[in-house]
């Protein structure tokens, strides 16, 4: 299998599909809370509207790192349902733009590391659908798609299946390969 994104990219892609929801407690004022005092994050306050929570989340990001805030607010002006998690030296921002879920990561200095977009397989471009159908006849595309942008290299991961197996296909600008394959029981 060819390496497209390097070692860090491989680790990133391995962790893509284990994305779960943020766990923890909500802070009573919708500001900073922590999970076992180890992982600070912006906690959504359920008594506030989505717009109020989004404004508070952006303010929390601004107070944490102005460079990160500038990058995030310039790139994702229409971000909604914003949640923030800090783990180790990285800050993860989870949000939606146009109904598509995003996860963006920044390092401790506020530098962008990667963005992942998750969307329904039906939203996959016709060109990518055509490439998959041509290369993997007898398979159907299903589930969701993860589109990874790492160091400005894009890879799209698509799950396909037939009667006997599942395959996760990795599509880059010029290539397509099987990222992982599983036999059905």
C-alpha positions in Angstrom: 0.0 0.0 0.0 1.4 3.4 -0.9 2.0 6.1 1.7 0.2 9.3 0.8 0.1 11.3 4.1 3.2 10.2 6.0 3.4 8.7 9.4 1.4 11.4 11.2 -1.2 11.2 8.5 -1.5 7.4 8.9 -2.1 7.8 12.6 -4.6 10.5 11.9 -6.5 8.4 9.4 -6.5 5.4 11.8 -8.2 7.6 14.4 -10.8 9.2 12.1 -13.4 6.6 12.5 -13.2 6.3 16.3 -14.5 9.9 16.7 -17.0 9.8 19.4 -19.0 12.5 21.1 -17.4 14.7 23.7 -17.8 13.3 27.2 -17.8 15.3 30.3 -19.8 17.7 32.4 -21.4 21.0 31.3 -20.2 24.0 33.1 -23.0 25.9 34.7 -22.1 29.1 32.8 -21.4 27.4 29.4 -17.7 28.3 29.6 -14.7 26.2 30.7 -15.2 22.8 32.3 -12.9 19.8 32.6 -13.1 16.0 32.4 -11.4 14.7 35.5 -9.4 17.9 35.6 -7.2 16.7 32.8 -8.9 17.8 29.5 -10.3 21.3 29.5 -12.9 22.0 26.9 -15.7 24.3 26.1 -18.9 22.8 27.4 -22.2 23.5 25.8 -24.7 25.1 28.1 -28.1 23.5 27.3 -30.0 26.6 28.7 -28.5 28.8 26.0 -29.6 28.9 22.4 -27.3 27.4 19.7 -26.3 30.9 18.6 -25.4 32.0 22.1 -23.4 28.8 22.6 -21.6 29.3 19.3 -20.6 32.9 20.3 -19.4 31.6 23.7 -17.4 28.9 22.0 -15.7 31.4 19.7 -14.9 33.6 22.6 -13.4 30.7 24.4 -11.3 29.9 21.3 -10.2 33.6 21.1 -9.2 33.6 24.8 -7.2 30.4 24.3 -5.2 31.4 21.2 -5.7 34.4 18.9 -3.9 32.7 16.0 -6.2 29.7 16.2 -9.2 31.9 16.5 -8.2 34.0 13.4 -7.7 30.9 11.3 -10.9 29.2 12.5 -13.1 32.3 12.1 -11.7 33.2 8.6 -12.0 29.6 7.2 -15.4 28.7 8.8 -17.5 31.8 9.0 -20.8 29.9 9.1 -19.7 27.3 11.7 -22.6 26.2 14.0 -23.0 23.8 16.9 -19.4 24.4 17.9 -17.7 22.2 20.6 -14.1 22.4 21.6 -11.9 19.8 23.3 -8.3 20.1 24.4 -6.3 16.9 24.6 -2.6 17.0 25.3 -1.0 19.5 22.9 -3.9 19.6 20.4 -7.2 21.5 20.4 -10.1 19.9 18.5 -13.0 22.0 17.3 -16.1 20.1 16.2 -18.8 21.9 14.3 -21.2 21.9 11.3 -21.2 23.9 8.1 -24.1 23.5 5.7 -25.2 20.3 7.5 -21.7 18.7 7.2 -19.9 17.7 10.4 -16.3 19.0 10.7 -13.4 18.3 13.0 -10.4 20.6 12.9 -7.2 20.3 14.9 -4.7 22.9 16.0 -1.4 22.5 17.8 -0.6 24.3 21.0 0.8 27.3 19.0 -2.5 27.7 17.2 -1.2 26.2 13.9 -3.8 24.3 11.8 -3.0 20.6 11.6 -5.8 19.0 9.7 -9.5 19.1 8.9 -11.9 16.2 8.6 -15.3 16.5 7.0 -17.9 13.7 7.6 -20.9 13.5 5.3 -23.4 11.0 3.9 -22.2 8.8 1.1 -25.0 10.1 -1.1 -23.2 13.5 -1.1 -20.0 12.0 -2.6 -19.2 13.7 -6.0 -20.4 11.9 -9.1 -16.8 11.7 -10.3 -15.7 9.8 -7.2 -18.7 7.6 -7.4 -17.9 6.8 -11.0 -14.3 6.0 -10.2 -15.3 3.6 -7.4 -18.0 1.9 -9.4 -15.6 1.4 -12.3 -12.8 0.0 -10.1 -15.0 -2.1 -7.8 -17.9 -3.5 -9.8 -20.4 -5.4 -7.7 -19.8 -3.2 -4.6 -22.1 -0.6 -3.3 -21.2 2.6 -1.6 -22.7 3.1 1.8 -22.5 4.7 5.3 -20.6 8.0 5.5 -17.6 9.5 3.9 -14.6 11.0 5.7 -12.7 13.7 3.8 -9.3 14.4 5.3 -7.2 17.5 4.6 -3.7 17.1 6.1 -0.9 19.4 5.1 -3.2 20.5 2.2 -3.2 16.9 0.8 -6.8 15.6 0.5 -7.9 12.0 0.9 -11.4 10.8 0.8 -12.2 7.5 2.7 -15.3 5.7 1.4 -16.8 2.5 2.7 -18.1 0.0 0.1 -19.5 -3.5 0.4 -20.6 -6.6 -1.5 -22.1 -9.9 -0.3 -18.8 -11.1 1.2 -16.8 -8.1 2.3 -16.4 -4.5 3.3 -13.6 -2.2 2.0 -12.6 1.2 2.9 -11.3 3.0 -0.2 -8.9 5.8 0.0 -9.2 8.3 -2.9 -6.6 11.0 -3.6 -6.4 13.4 -6.5 -4.5 10.9 -8.7 -5.0 7.5 -7.1 -7.3 5.1 -5.4 -6.5 2.1 -3.3 -8.0 -0.2 -0.6 -7.2 1.4 2.8 -8.6 -1.6 4.7 -10.6 -4.7 4.0 -12.8 -6.9 6.1 -14.5 -10.3 5.3 -18.1 -10.6 6.4 -18.9 -13.3 8.9 
